[in-house]
Amino acid sequence: MAEPFPLQPSLWYATAPEAIPTPALSADTTADVCVIGAGFAGLSTALHLAEAGVSVVVLEAHEPGWGGSGRNGGQVIPGIKYDPSEIAAKFGPAAGEALTRFVGSTADLVFDLIARHGMDVPYKRAGWIQGAHTPAMAETVKRRAGEWQQRGIDAAFLDKDAVARLLGTERYLAGWIDRRAGGVQPLAYARGLAKAAIAAGARIHGQSKVVSLKRGGTHWTIRTAQGAAVTAPRVVVATNGYTGDLIPKLRQTVIRPNSFIVATEALSDNLAGTILPGGQVTSDTRQLLLYFRKDHQNRLLMGGRGPFREPRDASDWAHLERVVGKMYPQVKGVRFDFRWCGRVALTRDFLPHLHEPEPGLLVDIGCMGRGVGLQSAMGKAMAEYIASGDRSRLPFPVVPIKPLPLHALNELYVSAIIAWYRLTDGGMTDKAA
C-alpha cells in the first residue's frame, strides 16, 4: 500500500518486515467484539481478546500500523506525563498507586510481547534519557528520578557531565535515565501485533473504513465504505490521532498535531559512536519537545512538532535538520534520507480518556506521545474488561465525552505555537538546548 506522502516515505515503512495480508471486509459477518482501528491499542485489544477465546473482528481504514502507530519515533517509555506523587494527588492514594503500577509496567509489556510471540522487530532496551533544558527543569528531573528510585526502579539523576557523555551533546543542563525503557521499529511492532492477533484467531480487515455505527437492541452494526458490515454486541473504538466524526463530538475532545521526524543516512561506526553511544532513546523537557535516537541501522532520528497541516514539501522538515546540526555538529554534510510525520492525540489533562457513551461501546483516545507502551497496555486492559465485565480492570476511570471549549481556536493556537517553534528551531539557542 502506498504511503500518503510518497515523496516523503517513512524509514519504518522502508525497513519493516512484510505485512501479513489483511484483506478488506467483503461480506457481512458477526463477532463478539468489533475493534475499529488497527494501531497499537486496537491490535493489542484484539490479540488479548482472541487469546481469551473471544471472537473479534478488527476494521482498519488503511492497513495495520498505517497511522500514528507506524509513524512515531519508536520510543518505548513507561509512565505518563505525571510523576507518582502527582498521580496520587490526582486520583487518591489507592487508585494512584494502582495507576502508577500500571503505567510503570507498559514498557515491560511491549518487550514481553515481542519475545513471547517471536516478533520480527528490531529493538534495543538500553533506557530513556530525559534532558533538562533549563535550571528549573534540572531540578524537576532530579526530583523525578528520586521518586522512581524510591519505588525501586532502575533510574538515576544525571548531572551536566553525565548527560553530555550519554547523549553526545552538551546542549542539556542535566537529565535522568529510566532503564526500563527502550526503542523499537514501531511499524514492525504493529505488524507483529497484527500477525500474533491473527494467529490467535482474530480477523483483521484492512482497507475497510467504517462509515456508520448504529445500535439496534443489544447489538451494533458497523458498516464499512464498501457496504459489508460487522454485527457485534461490543465495539471498541481506538482511532486516536486519526479520529473522525464516527462518534459525535469525540474528535473535538483532542488536539491532533502532526509530529515530524527526519532520519539521516546510516552513520559510520566511528560517527555513530559519538552520538548516544549507549543506544538510549531520549526526549527533553520542552513543552513542544524534541525526541531523538539511533535506529538499528545507525541512522540518527530527530523528531518534533511541525506544521499542524499536512506537509507540502521537504521544507516542512527543515527546522529539524537544522536542530540536528546544532546539537551534533559532527554530522555536518550527512544526508537526510527520510522525512515523515504522523498525528498524535493530546487531551486537555494529558491523560488517556476512556469513554462508554452507550452500552457496549468503549472508546480509548489520547496517547500523549507515549503510545507504544501505553496503548499496548490499554489494549490489554480493555480486553480484560470486556472478557470479564469487571470495570476495575480499566486503569483509568470512564469519563463523559466533553469537547474542548472553542476546539477550532485551540487548533489555531497550537498552530501559532508550532510556527514560533519552527522559527526558533525548537527554542534552541547557541548557548543551551
N, C-alpha and C positions, 0 to 999 in steps of 0.2 A: 504494500500500500504506500502511495506517495505521501510524503510529509506535506503539511500545509504550506510551507515556505521552501520550495525545492532549491532555491538559490542559497539557503542557509540550513543545510541538513545538520541534525544534531550528531555529536560524537557518539552518543549512545545508540542512535539508530544505525550508525555506520559500523559499530563494533559488537552489537548484541547477537546472540545466537538466533538461529531461525525461529520464527514464531510458530507455535503449534496451530494448525488450522482451526479457525472458529467461524464456520460458515454462517451466513445470515439466516435468521429465522424464516423458514419458508412455508410453515403450516402452523395452524393453531395447536397449542399444547397446554398441558396443565403441570403444576408443580406445587409443592408445599410452600415454597418461598420463591419470589422473583426478585432478583437484585438488579437494580438499574445503575450502571456504571461499573466498568472493569478497570478501576485503578487499584491502588493498594487496599483501600477499605473494602471495596466490593469483592475483590478476588479473595481476600483473607476471610471475609464473611462466608463466601461460597465454599472455600476449602474446608473451613471448620464445621459448617453445616453438613457438607457431604460426608465428612469423617464421622459425624454423629448420626448418620443414616437418614438425614433429612433430604428430601428431593428438592433440588434447587436449579433454577434457570437464571443465567446472567445475560442481560441485554446491554450491549455497548454500541454507541453510535458509530464508532470507527473500529479500532482493534484494541485488545488489552494493552494498557500502558500508554495509549496514544496521548492522553492529556498530561497533566502535571506530574503524574507518577513516572512517566518515562522521559520527562524533560528537566527534572530537578538536578541539584548538584550531587546527589547520591550520598549525602552525609547522614549517617545513622546516629542520631544524637538522642540519648534518653532525656527524660524530663520535659518540662514545658517552660513557658516564659517566667513562671513564678518559682521562687525558691521554697523549700519545705516550710519555713516559718510563715511565708506569705500564703501558702496553700492552707495551712492550719487556721490562719486568721480569716480566710475567706469561707471555709467550709466547716470549721469546727474541729476540735482535736481528733475525734474518732474518724469522721469522714475524711478529714485532711490526711490522716495517717494512711488510710486505705488508698486514697488517691495518689499520695506520694509513692507508695509501694508500686502502684500500677504504672505511673509514668516513668519510674526508675527502672522498670523491667522491660521497656519497649525495645531497646537495642538487643537485649538477650533473646527476645522472641524472634527477631529478624535472623540473627545468626544461627539460632537453633533450627528455624525453618529451612534455611539454606542447607544446613548439614543433614537434617533428617530426611529431606527429600532429594538429596544429591543434586541440587540445582547447579546448572552451569552458569555460575555468577562470579565474575572476578570481584574479590573483596579483600580488604585488609582491616584488621581490628587493632589499631595502634593508639586509639584515643582521639579526643576532640579538644582543641585548644581555643579558648575564647580570649582574644586580645583586647585590652583596655586602651581606649584612645584618648582618655582624659584622666587627670588626677582623681576626680570623683569616681570614675568608673574603675580605677585601680583599687580603690577602697571597696567598691561593690564586689568585684571579683574575688578579693581577699576574703570578704565575709561569706560569699557564695561557696568558695572552696571549703571553708571551715565548716559550714553547715553540712555539706555532704560527707566530709571526713568524719564528723561526729556520728554519722549514720553508718560508718564502717565502709564507705565507698572508697575505691582507689582513686583519690583525687588529690590535687596539690596546687597550692598557690605558686605562681611563677613571678619572680622579680624581673626587672627590665633585662638583665643579662640572660636570665634563663629563657625568657620568652623569645628573645632575639636569637639565641642559639637554636631553639627548636623550630622557629618559623623561618629563620634565614633572612630576616629583615629586622631593622632597628626602628621600625615605624610605630611600635607599641610601647607603652609605659610599664605594662605589667600584663598578667594574664592568669589563667588557671587551666588545668588539664583534668579531664574526666576520662579515665582509661577504659570505661565501659563502651565507649563509642567507637565508630569506625566508618569506613566508606565502602559503598558497593557500586556496581554498574546498575543503575536503577531500572533501566528498561529490561535488562537481562533478568533482574529480580522479579519484575512484574510478569514477564513471560514465564519465569519459573513457577510463580504462584499459579498462573493460569494452567500450566501443564500439570501441576500437582492436584489442582482442583478437579480437572477433567479426569485424571487417573482415579480420584476418589469417587467419581460419579456425577460431578456437576456438569451441566450442559451450558456451554458458553457460546453466545452468538454475537459475532462482530457485525459491523455494517447493518445494525438493527436499531436505528434511532427510535426511541419511544416518543410518540406524538400525543398519546392520550392515556389517562389513568383514571378509571372510573370504578366506583364501588357499587356493587349490587348485592344486597343481602349480606352474606358472610364472606363474599369473595370479591376480589379485584380483577378487572380486565385491563391488561396492559397491552396497548396496541402499538405496533411499530409502523414506520413510514411505508413499508411495503405491504401493509394490510394484515399480516399474520399477528396473532395475539397470544399472550400467556394469561391463563386464568389461575389465580392463586389466592389463598386466604391471607397470606402475609407478603408485604412488599418492603424492601429496603432500598432507600434512595441514597446513593453515595457518589454524587457528581461533583462535589467540592467546587474548585475554581472554574469549572465548565457548566455550572448550574444554569439552567434556563428558566422558563416560565411554566414548567410542568405542574409545580405546586405553587399556588398563588402566594405571592409576597416572599417566597423563600429567597429568591435571588437578591432581594433588597435587604437581606439581613447581613450581607457580607460585602466587603470591598474586594475586588478581584484584580489586583495589579499583575502586570507581567514581570516575571523575574528573568533577567537576561544573563547569559553565560557565554564566555569565549573560551576557546581551548587552543593552545599552541600546538605546533608540530611536536613530535616526540623529542624530548631533550636528550642530549648525550648523558652518559652516566656521570661524568665529571660535573656538568652543569646541574643536572638534577640533584646531585648530592649537596648542592649549596642551598636548595630550596626545600623546606620541610624534610630534612634528611631522615627523620624517624618515620615518615609516612603518615603522620596525623592528618586529620581534616581540621579545618579551622574557620571560624567566623568571628566578627568583632562586636563591640558593644554599641555601635551606632544604631539610632532608630531605624534608619534605612541602611542596613548592614551590608558589609562586604563579606563574601564567603569564598574560600579558595582551598584547593587541594591538588594533588597529583593523582592521575588515574593509573591503571595497571600497565599502561604503555609509556609512563613517564611524561605524559603531557601535563602542562600546568593549566588548570581551570581557574577562572576568576568570574564570580557571579555577583550580581547586584541589581538594583532597580534600573529600568529603562523607561521608555515611553509607555504610558498607560494603553495607548492604542496598539494595534498590531504593527510589527516592524515593516518598513518600506525598503530599506537597503542597508548595506553594511555600516553606514554612518551611525545607525542607531545603537551600535555596539562600541563606537569609537572611544567613549569615555572609559569603558572598562579596559580597553587596550592601553590607554594612557596610564591608568592606575597600575597595571602590571609593570609598566616601565618605571614608574616612580617607586614602587615597592621593591622591585627586583631589577635594578639597572643592568645586571649581568645578562639579562635576556634580550638586550637591545639587538635588533636585527633578526630575532627569531620570528618565524612565520606563524600567523594565526590561521589554523586550518578549519576551525568550526565556530559558528556563531548560531545560537538558537535561543529560544525563550519558551516559557510556559507560565500559565496563570496559577496563582496561589489564592486561597480564600482566607481573608482576615475578618474575624469577628470583632465586635466593639470591645469586648473584655479580654480578647486574646486567649480565649478558651474554645475548645471544640464544643459545638452545640448539638445536642440530641433533641429531636422533636418527634412527637407522636400525635400529629394533628387529628387523626381519625383512627379508629380501631384497626389494627393490622397494618398500619403504615408507619414505618420507622425511618427517620431521616438523620443522617450524620453529615455535618458540614463544619468546615473550619480546620485547617491543618497548620496554619501559622508557621510554615517553613520547616516543620519537623515531621512531615508526613510519612517518611519512610518507616520509621519505627512507630510513631503514634497511631497512624491509620492502620498499620498491620495489626496492632494491638486492639484498636477499636473494633476492627472486623471480628476478631476472635471473641471479644466481649459481647458484641451484638449477636453473634451466632449462639453463644451460651445462653443469652437472654431468650432468644427465640425458641431454642430447643427445650428450655426448662420452664419458661414462663415466669421466671424469677427476676423481677426488675432490679434486684440488688446486684445482679451480675454486671450491670452497667456501671462504669466507673464515674460517669458524670450524671448529674440529675437531668431528667427530661424537662424541657422548658418550652413555653409557648413560642411560636414564630412571631417575632417582633421586628418589623423592618426598621432600619436605621433612619432616624429623622433626617429629612431632606437628603435622601440617598444620592440623588444625582449631584447635589452640591458637594457631598462627601467625595465623590469620584473626581470632581473638578479640583477640589482642594488637594487631593492626593496627587493629581496630575501636575499641579503647580509645584508641589514639594519635590516631586521627581525631576521636574525640569530644572529646578535650582540645583538639585543633587548632581545632575549630569554636568551642569555648567561648572561646578566646583570639583569635578572628578571625585564625587563621593565625599566631599567635605575635606579631602586630603590636602594638607598644606605641605610646604617644603620642610617644615620642622617636625611635624608629627602626623601620624595617620588619623 
